[in-house]
Amino acid sequence: MKLAGKVAIVSGSGRGIGAAIATKLAADGARVVVNDIDEGSAAETVRAIEAARGAAVACLGDVTDPGFADRFIATALERFGGLDIVVNNAGYAWDGVIQKLTDEQWYAMIDVHATGPFRLLRAAGRWFGRMAKEGRIAHTRKVVNVSSISGLFGEPTQVSYSAAKSALVGLTRSLAKDWGRYNVTVNCVAFG
């Protein structure tokens, strides 16, 4: 129970990698705010965590919605009294060769993989900054951004996806340098 007493939020945790991350965090003792746009998927992850005697609550919503980040953070603070771990995982791929790629496809990928995480980290940063001002930075907090090897090396037909995942790598590197003063470790993993 190395995460006992910690509070985690995991975007896109109703299924797949996000659900695995949420259940692992809970198995290690964290109280988890599960997120998905699909109510059934989020509820399933919450049930799995509770069945294993963990604590979880769902926060439904789309990470691309401008008001979502503040609501997601508020859920953690109101239900569990804090925020220690942020995992930006939500996303999907919408591939196409560049000459056929629409603006809609481009912006969909930028919004879910770069703008959504930016908004969530901006909202979390307000909380981390407040904790620092109050002198409550004794323990390290964690951010994990989920990128892709496409964001590091590119992939055919994944122009917008690769660009957005690459932006997430840059966001991670900048915050890793900036948030040390808050005792927040910021990392990125690139699956693939």
C-alpha positions as CSV (number, residue, x, y, z in Angstrom):
1,M,0.0,0.0,0.0
2,K,2.8,2.4,-1.0
3,L,0.2,5.0,-2.2
4,A,-2.0,4.9,1.0
5,G,-3.5,8.3,1.6
6,K,-2.8,9.5,-1.9
7,V,-5.4,10.8,-4.3
8,A,-5.1,10.2,-8.1
9,I,-7.0,11.3,-11.1
10,V,-6.8,9.4,-14.4
11,S,-8.3,10.7,-17.5
12,G,-9.7,8.1,-20.0
13,S,-9.7,5.4,-17.3
14,G,-12.9,3.6,-18.3
15,R,-11.1,1.0,-20.4
16,G,-7.8,-0.1,-21.8
17,I,-4.6,1.5,-20.5
18,G,-6.4,4.0,-18.4
19,A,-8.4,1.4,-16.6
20,A,-5.3,-0.6,-15.9
21,I,-3.5,2.5,-14.5
22,A,-6.5,3.3,-12.3
23,T,-6.8,-0.2,-10.9
24,K,-3.1,-0.4,-10.3
25,L,-3.0,2.9,-8.4
26,A,-6.0,1.8,-6.3
27,A,-4.3,-1.6,-5.6
28,D,-1.4,0.3,-4.2
29,G,-3.7,2.3,-1.9
30,A,-4.6,5.5,-3.8
31,R,-8.1,6.8,-3.9
32,V,-8.9,7.3,-7.6
33,V,-11.1,9.6,-9.6
34,V,-12.0,7.6,-12.7
35,N,-12.9,9.5,-15.9
36,D,-14.5,8.5,-19.2
37,I,-17.0,10.0,-21.6
38,D,-19.0,6.7,-21.4
39,E,-20.8,6.2,-18.1
40,G,-20.9,2.4,-18.3
41,S,-17.1,2.2,-18.8
42,A,-16.3,4.5,-15.9
43,A,-18.8,2.6,-13.7
44,E,-17.1,-0.7,-14.6
45,T,-13.7,0.6,-13.6
46,V,-15.1,2.0,-10.3
47,R,-16.8,-1.4,-9.6
48,A,-13.5,-3.3,-10.3
49,I,-11.6,-1.0,-7.9
50,E,-14.3,-1.3,-5.2
51,A,-14.5,-5.1,-5.6
52,A,-10.8,-5.2,-4.8
53,R,-11.5,-3.1,-1.7
54,G,-10.2,0.2,-3.2
55,A,-11.8,3.6,-3.2
56,A,-12.9,5.2,-6.4
57,V,-15.5,7.6,-7.8
58,A,-16.3,8.5,-11.4
59,C,-16.2,11.9,-13.0
60,L,-17.8,11.7,-16.4
61,G,-16.8,14.1,-19.1
62,D,-14.9,14.9,-22.2
63,V,-11.3,16.2,-21.6
64,T,-11.8,18.6,-24.6
65,D,-14.7,20.4,-22.8
66,P,-13.3,23.8,-21.6
67,G,-14.9,23.3,-18.2
68,F,-14.0,19.7,-17.6
69,A,-10.5,20.2,-16.0
70,D,-11.8,22.3,-13.1
71,R,-14.6,19.9,-12.5
72,F,-12.2,16.9,-12.5
73,I,-9.9,18.5,-10.0
74,A,-12.9,19.6,-7.9
75,T,-14.1,16.0,-7.7
76,A,-10.8,14.9,-6.3
77,L,-10.7,17.7,-3.7
78,E,-14.4,17.4,-2.7
79,R,-14.5,13.6,-2.5
80,F,-11.1,12.7,-1.3
81,G,-9.7,16.0,0.1
82,G,-6.6,16.4,-2.0
83,L,-4.7,15.7,-5.2
84,D,-1.3,13.9,-5.4
85,I,-1.2,12.1,-8.8
86,V,-2.4,13.3,-12.2
87,V,-2.4,10.9,-15.2
88,N,-3.3,12.4,-18.6
89,N,-4.3,9.3,-20.5
90,A,-7.5,10.1,-22.5
91,G,-7.2,9.9,-26.2
92,Y,-7.7,8.1,-29.5
93,A,-6.2,8.1,-33.0
94,W,-8.0,9.5,-36.1
95,D,-5.6,8.7,-38.9
96,G,-5.3,9.9,-42.5
97,V,-2.8,10.9,-45.1
98,I,-2.1,14.6,-44.9
99,Q,-3.5,15.5,-48.3
100,K,-6.9,14.0,-47.2
101,L,-6.7,15.1,-43.5
102,T,-9.5,17.5,-42.6
103,D,-9.3,20.4,-40.2
104,E,-11.7,18.5,-38.0
105,Q,-9.3,15.6,-37.7
106,W,-6.4,17.9,-37.0
107,Y,-8.1,19.8,-34.3
108,A,-9.7,16.7,-32.7
109,M,-6.3,15.2,-32.1
110,I,-4.7,18.5,-30.9
111,D,-7.7,19.0,-28.6
112,V,-7.7,15.6,-26.9
113,H,-3.9,15.0,-26.7
114,A,-2.6,18.5,-26.1
115,T,-5.2,21.0,-25.2
116,G,-7.1,18.7,-22.8
117,P,-3.9,17.8,-20.8
118,F,-2.8,21.5,-20.9
119,R,-6.1,22.5,-19.3
120,L,-6.0,19.7,-16.7
121,L,-2.4,20.6,-15.7
122,R,-3.2,24.3,-15.6
123,A,-6.0,23.5,-13.1
124,A,-3.8,21.1,-11.1
125,G,-1.1,23.8,-11.1
126,R,-3.4,26.1,-9.2
127,W,-3.8,23.5,-6.5
128,F,-0.1,22.6,-6.4
129,G,0.8,26.3,-6.2
130,R,-1.7,26.8,-3.4
131,M,-0.3,23.9,-1.4
132,A,3.2,25.4,-1.9
133,K,2.1,28.8,-0.6
134,E,0.6,27.1,2.4
135,G,3.9,25.2,3.0
136,R,2.3,21.8,2.2
137,I,4.9,20.4,-0.2
138,A,6.5,17.9,2.2
139,H,5.7,14.9,-0.1
140,T,6.3,14.6,-3.8
141,R,3.3,14.8,-6.1
142,K,3.4,13.1,-9.5
143,V,2.2,13.8,-13.0
144,V,2.3,11.2,-15.8
145,N,1.5,12.2,-19.3
146,V,0.7,9.3,-21.7
147,S,2.3,10.0,-25.1
148,S,3.2,7.5,-27.9
149,I,6.1,6.5,-29.9
150,S,4.3,8.3,-32.7
151,G,4.9,11.5,-30.8
152,L,8.7,10.7,-30.6
153,F,9.3,9.3,-34.1
154,G,6.2,9.9,-36.2
155,E,4.1,7.3,-38.0
156,P,2.6,7.1,-41.5
157,T,-0.9,8.5,-41.6
158,Q,-0.7,9.9,-38.1
159,V,0.3,13.5,-38.8
160,S,-2.2,15.1,-36.4
161,Y,-1.9,12.4,-33.7
162,S,1.9,12.5,-33.9
163,A,2.0,16.3,-33.7
164,A,-0.4,16.3,-30.7
165,K,1.6,13.6,-28.8
166,S,4.8,15.4,-29.6
167,A,3.3,18.6,-28.0
168,L,2.5,16.5,-24.9
169,V,6.2,15.6,-24.7
170,G,7.2,19.3,-24.8
171,L,4.6,20.2,-22.2
172,T,6.0,17.5,-20.0
173,R,9.6,18.7,-20.4
174,S,8.7,22.3,-19.6
175,L,6.6,21.4,-16.5
176,A,9.3,19.1,-15.2
177,K,11.6,22.1,-15.0
178,D,8.9,24.5,-13.7
179,W,7.2,22.4,-11.0
180,G,10.2,21.2,-9.1
181,R,9.6,24.2,-6.8
182,Y,6.2,22.6,-5.9
183,N,7.9,19.2,-5.3
184,V,6.0,17.8,-8.3
185,T,7.6,15.2,-10.5
186,V,6.4,15.4,-14.2
187,N,7.1,12.5,-16.5
188,C,5.9,11.2,-19.8
189,V,5.6,7.6,-21.1
190,A,5.4,6.8,-24.8
191,F,3.7,3.5,-25.4
192,G,4.0,1.7,-28.8
